[in-house]
Amino acid sequence: MKVSEVLSAAWKAASDDAGKTPGYYRRRLQLPLDLSVHGGVLVPGDMRCLSMEFEETSLRGLNFKDQVRGYLVESELQSTRKAVLVHLRETSSAMPKDLFQILCTDILEHILPSKTATEVARTLHRRLQHWKKFFQNRSPDGLSRDEYIGLFGELEFFERCLQRGVSLQVISDAWQGPLQANQDFLFGNVAVEVKSVTANDAGTVNIANVRQLDDAGLSALFLCHVAYDFREGSGRILTSLIQSVRALLADGPDALAKFEDRLLAAGYIEPEISSFAGYGFTERQRFYFKVRNGFPRILESDLDPGVSNVCYAVNLSVCTTFAVSEDDIVDTVSN
């Protein structure tokens, strides 16, 4: 059985056992781990919970007490056995019903390779921190339309770099879009901003802030502009692209792990909860530009005192003299 199925079965069995008497009803999960893991429900409320039992020494230096929108993490000392139960439980806060299961399944899948209880505890702590960032920065309802299109464009550039020989670790380290950096990719002092559009007017791109096309402190700044048709049931879907990138990163476990963390930071989770999951992308055009003196843009140094939150649009039809090839960019970021 899949981890998600084992977890669902435990929750269902615990719920079936639960009566009206307040308490925590739980079932042990049959997993290849050297510690007890339970799935249960809290009555009243029928709130689901994932619990792990550790010896106190395994938790040294780790704090398992936190509350995030939709779930709560807490520790319960078992004085009779000198053990600590770490509980992850959903709360009454609004959250799509399947998102808590996705969260718990992700945590279990990450701790399964662990060899010791101490390693399980550290992996659990790290994964909870990643999910905390997701809930703080992202909507639990999934990616917006613009975020979805933007993520596809960034990942397709990621894939094309891998296919052209950019090293696994270099491209994984470079992907900064999910971290809210000024540019989507940063290869040392070379940056690449990816703009994906689906509008009929494919020659115009929106610039979100004055730092996005500012090459101050950089040896080179490139703009990648891609126009797509975005339709339901047609073209390449986001999950297919992600699987392709994962396959290309398969020989680099560290690079793959960083990629997965950045995906979560970008707001992408599996299985997809986005309303655009069935929509696909068909490329209409792709252009690259080197942003340098003379490129149409607004710089921070151009602003009068008191001017802020500047966003603007660039008509790329006047940027032909700045056009470069994909080979030019790959050669630059690979050197």
N, C-alpha and C positions, 0 to 999 in steps of 0.2 A: 504493500500500500504506500501511496505517497504520504509525505509528512502532513500535508493539508488534510488528507483523508483520515489519518490516525488522530489528528487533533479534533476534527469534526466529530468523529465517532466517540471520542472521550467526552466532549461537551454534550453530545446528545444523550449518552448513557448517564452522565451526571444529572442532566436536566430531568431525565425520566425517573431517576431515583429521588430527586428532590421533592419534598413535601411542602407544606405551608409553614413548617417550623423554621424560624430564621437560622441560618448557618451557611457553611461552605461545604458543598457537596462536590466531590472530585473523583476522578479516575486516573490511575497511573498510565502514562504513555509508554508503550513498548518500543523503546528506542535504544540503540547501541551506545549508551552513555553510562559512565560509572557514577551516576548520582540519580536521585529520584526526581522525575519530572511529571507533573500532574496537570490535567486540564479539568477545570471545574466551573461551577456556577455559584454565585452568591444569591441567597434568598433573604429578604425580598428583593425584587428587581430583576432576577434572572440574569445578572450581569456575568459575562464570561471572564474567566481568569486563567492565566498560565503561571504555574508555580514551580520553583526549583529549590531543592534542599541542598545546602552547602555546609561543610564544616566551617567554623568561624575563621580558621586560618586561611581558607581559600579566598576569603573576601577582604583580606588585609589591604588597606589603602583605597578601597572602592566604596563609593557611596551609592546605595540603591534606595533613594528616597526622592521622588520627583512627581510632579503633576503637570501634565500636558493636555491640551485640548483633546478630549476623547478617551484618555487613559491615565492610569495612576500606577506608579511604581512604589512599592513599600517593602520593608523588611520586618520579619516577625521572628523574634528570638525563641528558640525551643530549648528552654533551660534544662529539661530532663535529659536531652541528648547532646547538649553543647553544639547545637546546629542552628542554622538560620534559614528560614524560608523566605525567598525573594518572590514576591507576587507582582505580576503584571496584570492589571484588570481594567476592563472598560468602565467608563463612567456614563452618567446619564447625558453628558454633553452630546450635542448633535454630531454624528459621524456616520457615514454610510456603513451599513451593517457588515458588509464584507471586508471593510478596510481593517478592522481589528484582526480578523483572521489572516489577512495578508501580512500584517505586522508580525503576528506571532509565528506564522509559517516562515517568514524571512529569518527571524531570530533563530528558530530551531535549525533551519538549514545551514546557518552559519556556525552554530556551535557543534554540529554533528561531527566534523572532522577533529574536534579537540581530543587530546590524549589524556588530559588530567582535569580535575575539578577546578583547579586554579586557572587553567587555560579557558575552560568554559566560562568562568566568572568574568575574565578579562574581555573575552569576545562578546559576551552578553552586554557588558558595560559599554563597549565601543559601539555596538549596534544600536543600543538605546540612544546614545548621543547623536548618531546619524538620523534616527527617526525623529528625535526631538527637533532637530534643525528642519526636517521636512514639515512638521506640523506648525512650526513657528513661521516659516517662510512661504508655505504653499497652501493652496486650498485643498481640503480633503475631497472635494468634488472632482478633482482631476485638472489637467492642463486646460487653459483657455485656448481658443482657436489660434490666437497669435503665438502663444507659447508653443503650441503643438507644431505649427509651421516652422517657427524658429528653431526648435529642437531638431526637426528633420533636416533642415539645411545645415546645421552645425555637424550632425552625425554623418551626413553624406560627405562633407569636406573631410571629416575624420577618416572615413572609409577610403576616400580617394588618396589621402596621404599614405595610408598603410599600403594600398595597392601599388603605390609608386616608390615604395622602399623606405619611407620615413620610419625610423625605429619605433618599436612598440612602446617603450618607456618614454621616449621623447614626445610622441603625440599624446599619450595619456597625461603626462605632466602638463603639456601645453594647453589642454582644454580647460579654459577658465570661465566659459559662459555660464555654467551653473553656479559659479561663485560670485556672480554679480560684478565681475571685473569690467574695466572700461572696454576691452576688446575680448572677443570670444576665444582666441588662441594667442598664447604668448610663448614664443620659442626664444627664451633668453631675452635679447633686445630686439627681436623681430616679432611683430604682432600682425594678426589677421582678424579682420572683422567680417562676419558672414551676415549678409542680408538676404532673407528669403521673402519673396512676395508672391501673391496669387491674384493680385488685382489685374484688371484689364490693361491699365496703364503700367506696364511692367518696367518702364524706364525710369521710374521715380522711386527713391528709397528714403525712408524716414530715419533721421538721426536723433537718437534719444537724448543726448547731452553733448556739451561742447568738448568733452574729453574723448569721445568715441573716435573722432577722426583727427585727433591731435597726436602728432608724431614726436612731441617733445620727449627727450630721453630715450628714444628708439633709434636704431640704425635704419629700420625700414618698417613701413606700415602699409599693409595691403588690404584692399576691399574686395571681397568676393560677393558678387550679386547673382542670385539665381531666381528665375521666375518659373513657377510651377502651375499646372492645372491641378486643382484639388477637388476631387470628386468622390462621392461614395461609390464603392464597388469597382473602382477603376484605378489603375496605376499601382505603384509600389507602396505598401503600407509600412508604417513606422516599425512595427514588430519585426517585419522581415529584414529591414535595415539593421536593427539592433542585433538580430541573430547573426547577420553577416559580419558585423564588427566584432562580436564575441568570438566567432570562429577565427578571424584574423588575429585576435589577441590570445588565442588558446595556448600558445607556446610561451607566453609571458604572464605567469600568475600574478605578479605584483602589478603589472600594467592592467590586467583584467580586473583585479580587485579595485584599483583606483577608478577605472571606468565605471564599475558598478556603483561605487560611492557617488560619483559625479552624476550618474543617471538619477539616483535618488534625490540628490540635491537639486536637480533640474525639475523635479516633481513627477518623474515617471516611475510608476510602480507596476508590478505584475501580479495577477492578471490585470490588464488595463481597465480602468474605470472611466476613461474619457468617453464622452459622447461622440468623439471623432475616430474611434478605434477602427471603424469600417471604411474610413476614407483613405484614398491613395493619392500619390503624387506622380505626376508625369512632367518631366522637365521640358520647358519651352525654350529657355535660353540661359546661358551661363557666361558671365564676363568677370574678368579680374582687372583691377586697377592698382597702380602704386600711388599712394597718397603722399604728395610732396608739395613743395611751394607751387602755388598757382592752381592747385586743385580747389574746386568750389566748396568752401566750408567756413564755419564760424569757429574761431579759436577762443579759448578762455582769455587769452591776452588781449583780444579785441574788444572785450566787453567793458562798458562803462561801470564804475562803481555802483553797486546796488542792483545790477541786473543779474538774475539767476534763473534756474529752471528753464534753460533755453533748449528748445527742440526745433528742428527745421527739416526741410526736404531738399534733396539734391536731384536735379535732372541729369541723368547719366549720359544723355545724348550730347552734352557739351564736354564730356570727359574722354573722348576718344584718344587724345594725345597722351593720356595717362595709362592706356590699356597695356597689360602684360599678359603673358601666357601662364598656364598652370605650371609648366616646367620651370618658369622663372621663379615662382614662389617655392616650389619644392626644392629647387637647387639652393635657394637662399636659406630656407629653414634647416636644410640638411648639412650646411657647412658651419 
